[in-house]
Amino acid sequence: MAVVVLLMAGAKGAAQQWTLEQCINHALEHNIQIRQARVQQQQGDVSLWQARGQLFPNLNFSTSHSLGYRPFEQSTQMVHDGQVTTSDNKTTYSGSYGLSTNVTLWNGGVNYKNIEAQKLQNRLTELSTEQNELSIQEQIATLYVQILYSREAVEVNRRMEQTARSQYERARVMQEQGQMSPADVKQMEAQWRSAEYDIVNGETALADYKRQLKSLLQLPMEQDFDVAPRVPSDEQVMAPLPSKEGTLAAALQSRPEIRSAELGIDVADLQLDIARRGFLPTVSVGASLGDNHFSASANPYGEQLKRNLNLSAGVTVSVPIFDNRHNRAAVRKARLGRLDSRLDLQDRRLALSSTIERLWLDANSNLQKFVAARTQTESRQESYALLDEQFAAGLKNVVEVQEGRDQLLQAKQNELQSKYNALLNRQLLAFYTGQPMTL
């Protein structure tokens, strides 16, 4: 699938911008783990082709040739293939040729059951590949949202740095006018430098999230990379959540790990059926065609091949009587495997239920936090703007300005974090019901 890459408008060498859909499409085509899973699917197809071949007869050709030498032999009579020949040759040569075939007429239907079992195994491999694809998509979405959050957080830090710098510059002017002490000016400078540190720290975290996403996309280190500048709206974040029960019901129907566990029970039942058929007899038919020649014979080579040609055919019936507990052990293991597969299905259902509940609770909690944090940010923003005006007029001291800044910064960070966490959890809830991952 082709990946459409949007280029940033502007200077030469600008980083490429990727939407979430483009990241997912690229990963599904190029991610090494997914490509390995698809190779395993092809291996399963070969195994199915091989299993079907067990229904056909085999055909084998064999030939052997030998050279004998008797240095002190003068004349001897030799018996070769039921014929008595007299020869005084010290060197003799013989050759034989054989063509044989064998086919199993009935072995309790095990060959047909093996074909059916391989089909189920191939389906399990497909579901495993699908699960890997979903896991990669979930990881990409998580990193993508984290990048959006980190980028917006850096912008917040930049605005706070600009405010802190302007306050420091005003403080220096006030110092020159004798309205502020050198110690207070140093505190304002420390606030400005702290804001610069917050920018560097945020940019470092943002670069690391991009590195992790590039790794999932299998992009080379030297390739510039960035995500599309998309900020989700508040309405998108605050949309009503689906019910936990409905989400879980849809997830139980669509998630590949659940379908794989259900199919695992069918595989275990089939393996038990195959194990029980090991007690049944096996009937097979074989035939062979043979010929040989001997240099010591008085008959010419062609005549020997004509007279020595032999055909044979036969039926073999094999009845297991005592097989060192092989079949009984196979049946007991198959029963235990069936029990294990049912427990595995139960465990996966419980795990999925817990995941859905956690995502729903996190989405609901972050939604409520976002509503509260947005109101708090508006209040802190107004309070800090008034505080800044009062500081310029000499009505507020440095400590009060720093406290106001810290409160505003914390409120903005809480708002951003709850916003993007709510967005991510909402998307994951929809994703677990089988909907595509979109932002």
Backbone hydrogen bonds, N-H to C=O, Kabsch-Sander energy under -0.5 kcal/mol:
donor,donor_aa,acceptor,acceptor_aa,energy
4,V,2,A,-0.6
5,V,3,V,-0.6
6,L,4,V,-0.6
6,L,17,Q,-1.3
8,M,15,A,-0.8
14,A,11,A,-1.2
17,Q,6,L,-2.6
18,W,226,D,-1.9
23,C,19,T,-2.1
24,I,20,L,-2.3
25,N,21,E,-2.5
26,H,22,Q,-2.3
27,A,23,C,-2.3
28,L,24,I,-2.4
29,E,25,N,-0.9
30,H,26,H,-2.3
31,N,27,A,-2.6
35,R,31,N,-2.1
36,Q,32,I,-2.6
37,A,33,Q,-2.0
38,R,34,I,-1.8
39,V,35,R,-1.6
40,Q,36,Q,-1.9
41,Q,37,A,-1.4
42,Q,38,R,-1.8
43,Q,39,V,-2.1
44,G,40,Q,-1.9
45,D,41,Q,-1.7
46,V,42,Q,-1.8
47,S,43,Q,-2.1
48,L,44,G,-2.1
49,W,45,D,-2.2
50,Q,46,V,-2.2
51,A,47,S,-2.3
52,R,48,L,-2.1
53,G,49,W,-1.0
54,Q,50,Q,-0.5
54,Q,51,A,-1.1
55,L,52,R,-1.5
56,F,53,G,-1.3
58,N,102,N,-2.4
60,N,100,S,-2.9
62,S,98,G,-2.9
64,S,96,S,-1.9
66,S,94,S,-2.5
68,G,92,T,-3.2
70,R,90,K,-3.1
73,E,70,R,-1.1
76,T,87,S,-2.2
78,M,85,T,-3.4
80,H,78,M,-0.6
80,H,83,Q,-3.1
83,Q,80,H,-1.3
85,T,78,M,-3.2
85,T,83,Q,-0.6
87,S,76,T,-2.7
92,T,68,G,-2.4
94,S,66,S,-2.3
95,G,293,H,-2.2
96,S,64,S,-2.5
97,Y,291,D,-3.5
98,G,62,S,-3.1
99,L,289,L,-3.1
100,S,60,N,-2.8
101,T,287,A,-2.8
102,N,58,N,-0.9
103,V,285,V,-2.5
105,L,103,V,-0.7
105,L,283,V,-1.8
106,W,283,V,-2.0
110,V,107,N,-0.6
113,K,109,G,-2.1
114,N,110,V,-2.6
115,I,111,N,-1.6
116,E,112,Y,-2.1
117,A,113,K,-2.7
118,Q,114,N,-2.2
119,K,115,I,-2.0
120,L,116,E,-1.9
121,Q,117,A,-2.3
122,N,118,Q,-2.5
123,R,119,K,-1.9
124,L,120,L,-2.1
125,T,121,Q,-2.0
126,E,122,N,-2.1
127,L,123,R,-2.2
128,S,124,L,-2.2
129,T,125,T,-2.2
130,E,126,E,-2.4
131,Q,127,L,-2.4
132,N,128,S,-2.2
133,E,129,T,-2.3
134,L,130,E,-2.3
135,S,131,Q,-2.4
136,I,132,N,-2.3
137,Q,133,E,-2.2
138,E,134,L,-2.4
139,Q,135,S,-2.2
140,I,136,I,-2.5
141,A,137,Q,-2.6
142,T,138,E,-2.2
143,L,139,Q,-2.3
144,Y,140,I,-2.8
145,V,141,A,-2.6
146,Q,142,T,-1.9
147,I,143,L,-2.2
148,L,144,Y,-2.1
149,Y,145,V,-2.6
150,S,146,Q,-2.8
151,R,147,I,-2.6
152,E,148,L,-2.0
153,A,149,Y,-2.5
154,V,150,S,-2.1
155,E,151,R,-1.7
156,V,152,E,-2.0
157,N,153,A,-2.3
158,R,154,V,-2.3
159,R,155,E,-2.1
160,M,156,V,-2.3
161,E,157,N,-2.1
162,Q,158,R,-2.1
163,T,159,R,-2.0
164,A,160,M,-2.5
165,R,161,E,-2.4
166,S,162,Q,-2.3
167,Q,163,T,-2.2
168,Y,164,A,-2.0
169,E,165,R,-2.4
170,R,166,S,-2.2
171,A,167,Q,-2.3
172,R,168,Y,-2.0
173,V,169,E,-1.7
174,M,170,R,-2.6
175,Q,171,A,-2.0
176,E,172,R,-2.2
177,Q,173,V,-1.5
178,G,175,Q,-1.5
179,Q,174,M,-3.3
180,M,174,M,-0.8
185,V,181,S,-1.8
186,K,182,P,-2.1
187,Q,183,A,-1.7
188,M,184,D,-1.9
189,E,185,V,-2.3
190,A,186,K,-2.6
191,Q,187,Q,-2.0
192,W,188,M,-2.0
193,R,189,E,-2.8
194,S,190,A,-2.2
195,A,191,Q,-1.8
196,E,192,W,-2.0
197,Y,193,R,-2.2
198,D,194,S,-2.0
199,I,195,A,-1.5
200,V,196,E,-2.1
201,N,197,Y,-2.8
202,G,198,D,-2.3
203,E,199,I,-2.7
204,T,200,V,-2.2
205,A,201,N,-2.0
206,L,202,G,-2.3
207,A,203,E,-2.4
208,D,204,T,-1.8
209,Y,205,A,-2.0
210,K,206,L,-2.0
211,R,207,A,-2.0
212,Q,208,D,-2.2
213,L,209,Y,-2.1
214,K,210,K,-2.6
215,S,211,R,-2.0
216,L,212,Q,-1.7
217,L,213,L,-1.8
218,Q,215,S,-0.9
219,L,214,K,-2.4
223,Q,220,P,-1.2
226,D,16,Q,-1.5
228,A,18,W,-2.4
230,R,228,A,-1.9
237,V,233,S,-1.5
238,M,234,D,-2.3
239,A,236,Q,-0.5
247,T,243,S,-2.1
248,L,244,K,-2.5
249,A,245,E,-2.4
250,A,246,G,-2.1
251,A,247,T,-2.4
252,L,248,L,-2.5
253,Q,249,A,-0.9
254,S,250,A,-1.4
255,R,251,A,-2.8
258,I,255,R,-0.6
259,R,255,R,-1.8
260,S,256,P,-2.7
261,A,257,E,-1.5
262,E,258,I,-2.3
263,L,259,R,-2.4
264,G,260,S,-1.9
265,I,261,A,-1.1
266,D,262,E,-1.1
267,V,263,L,-2.2
268,A,264,G,-2.3
269,D,265,I,-2.4
270,L,266,D,-2.1
271,Q,267,V,-2.4
272,L,268,A,-1.9
273,D,269,D,-1.9
274,I,270,L,-2.4
275,A,271,Q,-2.3
276,R,272,L,-2.0
277,R,273,D,-1.3
278,G,275,A,-1.3
279,F,276,R,-1.4
280,L,277,R,-1.4
282,T,318,S,-2.6
283,V,106,W,-3.2
284,S,316,T,-2.6
285,V,103,V,-2.7
286,G,314,G,-2.7
287,A,101,T,-2.4
288,S,312,S,-2.7
289,L,99,L,-3.0
290,G,310,N,-2.7
291,D,97,Y,-2.4
293,H,95,G,-2.5
295,S,93,Y,-3.2
297,S,294,F,-1.3
304,Q,300,P,-2.3
305,L,301,Y,-2.0
306,K,302,G,-1.8
307,R,303,E,-2.6
308,N,304,Q,-3.0
309,L,305,L,-0.6
310,N,290,G,-2.5
312,S,288,S,-2.2
314,G,286,G,-2.7
316,T,284,S,-3.2
318,S,282,T,-3.0
318,S,316,T,-0.5
319,V,317,V,-0.6
326,H,323,D,-1.4
329,A,325,R,-2.3
330,A,326,H,-2.1
331,V,327,N,-2.2
332,R,328,R,-2.4
333,K,329,A,-2.6
334,A,330,A,-2.1
335,R,331,V,-2.1
336,L,332,R,-2.1
337,G,333,K,-2.4
338,R,334,A,-2.1
339,L,335,R,-2.1
340,D,336,L,-2.5
341,S,337,G,-2.2
342,R,338,R,-1.7
343,L,339,L,-2.1
344,D,340,D,-2.2
345,L,341,S,-1.9
346,Q,342,R,-2.0
347,D,343,L,-2.5
348,R,344,D,-2.4
349,R,345,L,-2.2
350,L,346,Q,-2.1
351,A,347,D,-2.4
352,L,348,R,-2.6
353,S,349,R,-2.4
354,S,350,L,-2.4
355,T,351,A,-2.3
356,I,352,L,-2.7
357,E,353,S,-2.3
358,R,354,S,-2.5
359,L,355,T,-2.7
360,W,356,I,-2.5
361,L,357,E,-2.7
362,D,358,R,-2.7
363,A,359,L,-2.6
364,N,360,W,-2.8
365,S,361,L,-2.8
366,N,362,D,-2.9
367,L,363,A,-2.0
368,Q,364,N,-2.1
369,K,365,S,-2.5
370,F,366,N,-2.4
371,V,367,L,-2.0
372,A,368,Q,-2.2
373,A,369,K,-3.3
374,R,370,F,-2.6
375,T,371,V,-1.6
376,Q,372,A,-2.3
377,T,373,A,-2.8
378,E,374,R,-2.1
379,S,375,T,-2.0
380,R,376,Q,-3.0
381,Q,377,T,-2.8
382,E,378,E,-2.1
383,S,379,S,-2.4
384,Y,380,R,-2.7
385,A,381,Q,-2.2
386,L,382,E,-2.1
387,L,383,S,-2.3
388,D,384,Y,-2.5
389,E,385,A,-1.8
390,Q,386,L,-2.4
391,F,387,L,-2.2
392,A,388,D,-2.0
393,A,389,E,-1.5
394,G,391,F,-1.2
395,L,390,Q,-3.2
396,K,390,Q,-0.8
401,V,397,N,-1.6
402,Q,398,V,-2.6
403,E,399,V,-2.3
404,G,400,E,-2.2
405,R,401,V,-2.5
406,D,402,Q,-2.6
407,Q,403,E,-2.2
408,L,404,G,-2.2
409,L,405,R,-2.9
410,Q,406,D,-2.4
411,A,407,Q,-2.1
412,K,408,L,-2.5
413,Q,409,L,-2.4
414,N,410,Q,-2.4
415,E,411,A,-2.1
416,L,412,K,-2.6
417,Q,413,Q,-2.7
418,S,414,N,-2.3
419,K,415,E,-2.0
420,Y,416,L,-2.5
421,N,417,Q,-2.2
422,A,418,S,-2.1
423,L,419,K,-2.0
424,L,420,Y,-2.6
425,N,421,N,-2.6
426,R,422,A,-2.1
427,Q,423,L,-2.3
428,L,424,L,-2.5
429,L,425,N,-2.1
430,A,426,R,-1.9
431,F,427,Q,-2.4
432,Y,428,L,-2.3
433,T,429,L,-0.6
433,T,430,A,-0.9
434,G,431,F,-1.6
435,Q,430,A,-1.9
438,T,436,P,-0.7
